[in-house]
Amino acid sequence: MSVLSGKKILLGVSGGIAAYKTATLVRLFIKAGADVQVVMTPASKDFVTPLTLSTLSKNPVHSTFYKEEDENGLWNNHVELGLWADLMLIAPATANTLSKMVNGNCDNLLIATYLSAKCPVYFAPAMDLDMYKHPSTLAGFQTLKQFGNTIIPAESGELASGLSGEGRMAEPENIIAFIEKDLENQLPLKGKNILITAGPTYEAIDPVRFIGNHSTGKMGFDIAESAAKSGANVILVSGPTALEVKNSNIKLVRVTSASQMFEACHQFYKEVDVAICAAAVADYKPKYTANQKIKKSDNSFTIELEKTKDILASLGEIKQNQFLIGFALETENEIENAKLKIQKKNLDLIVLNSLQDQGAGFATATNKVTIIDSQFVVEPMPLKSKEAVADDIINKVILHYEKNS
Ligand code: CTP
C-alpha cells in the first residue's frame, strides 16, 4: 500500500507545456489511494483543460477567486483549500509561478492557496535549460527551500524549445516515487524492526485433531498493518488463520503450534526493537501426540496435558533494549492481575482485554482495552474497531521513541 493512500493532495498546475502531464500525475495519485483537488493558474488552462483534471480527480477544479458558474460570484475559499491539504504539489512550477511563490505575489488562486497552505509543499520546476540555470531561478530555489518547500529536481532531455538539457519537469512516475520516498523517510517508525505474534496455536492430539482456540488473528494482523503504515519493518509470526497481509513491509511467518511460534520468535527477537505478543498461545499441549488417528473405544477418554513455554515471558527474560508489549485476558481482578503480569513477564506495556465488556475479545471487529505501562499508569480506552485499537498501541510505541530520542 502506498504511503499516499488516504492522503489529501492539492495539485497546483501552472502554465507550461508540461501541464499536459498532470493528467497522468492525477491518475497516479488516485491509483495510490489519494484524494486529489486541483488548483490551476489561468495560463495553465491553455495546456490542459479543467475538464480533464476534474474528471480524473473526481473533484471540481479551482482556478479563479470566484466560482464562475455561480451567478452570485461565490468566493472560492483558498484558505479552506490550503488547510484541507495534507500535501501540496506545484507541478509544473514555471519560472513565473516560482518567482511569485518567492515574493508572495498573490495575483492568482494558486498562489493565494500556496500562501494559505500549512502542509508540506513540493514543487517540480519546468522550464527551458537557460532559464533553469539562471541565477534568479537558482536563488528562488534556495529561498523556497528556506521556506521549507521541497524541490523535485527537473530532469534532462529534449525540451519544448527543441534544445536539449536540464529543465524538463520530472516524469509523473518519478514525481510520485520522489514524494513517496520522502514521506516514507519521515514516518515515525522508519528503520525500526517489530516482531508481532498473532492468531491461535494448534496443539496436535493426533494427525487429525488438535487443541485450539477461537482467535482469528485480527488484532495481531491489525497491529502489524498499523506498525508497517508507520514505517516499521514487521515480522508477523502467526498461528493458523485465514488472514493475509496487505503491506509489503510485513514479513509473514506462518506457524502452527506454540513450540513453533516460540522458535520463530527467538529466531528474530535479537534483531528487533519492539516485540508485541498478541497471539492466543495455548497454555497446555498434549504430552504425547499419537502417530495414528485415535480410535474411539471407552466411554471416557483422557488426554494428559503439559504446559507450553510462555513465549512472552521468555522474551522478557532475555530482554535488552527491546520495548516489550504483552496482552492479558482477565475475568476478575483485571487491573491487579495485569500489573502482576507486567512484573512477572518484564513488560513495558500490557494491553488488557476484558471479556466482560460487550464487543471485546475473540472474533469481533471491535475491542475494548485498557493500556497499562511499567509505571502502572492505567489508561482505559473506549470500545473501538480493532484497527483503531492497533493504532493506539502503535502510538504508544511511537511515543516511547519520541520520549527517548
Ligand atoms: N503468551 C505467550 N505464550 C504463552 C502464553 C501466553 O506468549 N504460552 C502471551 C500472549 O501472547 C499474551 C499474554 O502472554 O501476550 C497472555 O497472557 P494471558 O492470556 O493472560 O495468559 P497467561 O499469561 O498464560 O496467564 P493466565 O492464563 O494464567 O492468566
Residues whose N, C-alpha, C, O or C-beta is under 5 A from the ligand:
A	BS01	CTP	C277 A278 A279 A280 V281 A282 D283 T308 K309 D310 I311 L312 G326 F327 A328 L329
